[in-house]
């Protein structure tokens, strides 16, 4: 673990294969390959967006699908692209950071939010964590930590700078005290889908329950099978039920 950040929950195991946008895929579309993490970058400063993009585009299995510079555009683009992760400095003009975060989660609740900001003011950090962000890094971090932060947030875990952790441990301690999830390689949404599979639900029912399209659920199921090393739904059900899933 890098000394500048602290992660709650089991270490994210990056089992995603290296991948680029398939030929003909527009940057505004989500890749059909569930192994590729899609990221949207939102910051009012073009230089910062370029710096973050260069870090992410140098990493395997991550695709930057766009950049935004205003609150309204960010919320609209998240709704349109539904990226796996939004890397954002929520200080976007006159709109309050909490309103920006809330707006993003309202239109795309499955998108993980990683704040990358020059501000580590207590009130701002507290509000962001309480609003639902899964990561908060101060901008003086290095590019490797940004990549790591994206992967951790995409896995449904939390990552914050160590200095922030010392001040705000009470806000995130509940995560560290939870029973570790048995399949940490799965994203938060994949966990929801696996729970539905374990409960014996069809893809159509899972899609309706989670507010997703059947195609999205089908892609998630394929990704789950690959990560868990199972050949079919029956094997996934047995594996999931063995660890107590599907009882809800």
QUIQUI-V414066 format. One line per field, one symbol per residue. phi: phi as a letter, one per 30 degrees, with the letter a starting at -180 (. if undefined). psi: psi as a letter, one per 30 degrees, with the letter a starting at -180 (. if undefined). burial: 1 if it has 24 or more other C-alpha atoms within 12 Angstrom, else 0. Layout:
# QUIQUI-V414066
phi: ???
psi: ???
burial: ???
This chain:
# QUIQUI-V414066
phi: .ddcbbccieedcdcdddabedeiddddcddddddcdcbccbadceddedddedddddcdibbdclbbbbddddddddddchddbccbcddcidddeddddddddddbddddccdbbdcbeedddedddddjdcabcddddcdddddddddddddiccbbdddddddbeddcdeddcddeddbddddedddddddddddiddedddeddcicdedddeddddddedddiccaddddddddddcjdicd
psi: kkfflkklllkkjjgklkklklkfkkfflkkfjffkkkkkkjkfjeeeeeeeeeeeffkkgkkjflklfleeeeeeeeeefilekjjkjgiibfkkeeeeeeeefefiffkkkjkjlfkgkeeeeeeeeffglfkjkkfglleeeeeeeeeeefggakklkeeeeefgefffeeefflkkkfiffkleeeeeeeeeeffgkleeeeeeefhlleeeeeeeeeeeeeefhlfaeeeeeeeeffgglgf.
burial: 00011111111101110001100000001111111111111111000110111011101111111111111111111110111111111111000011111111100111111111100100011111101111111110101111111111111111111101100110110000000010111111111111111111101001100101000111111111111100001001101100001000
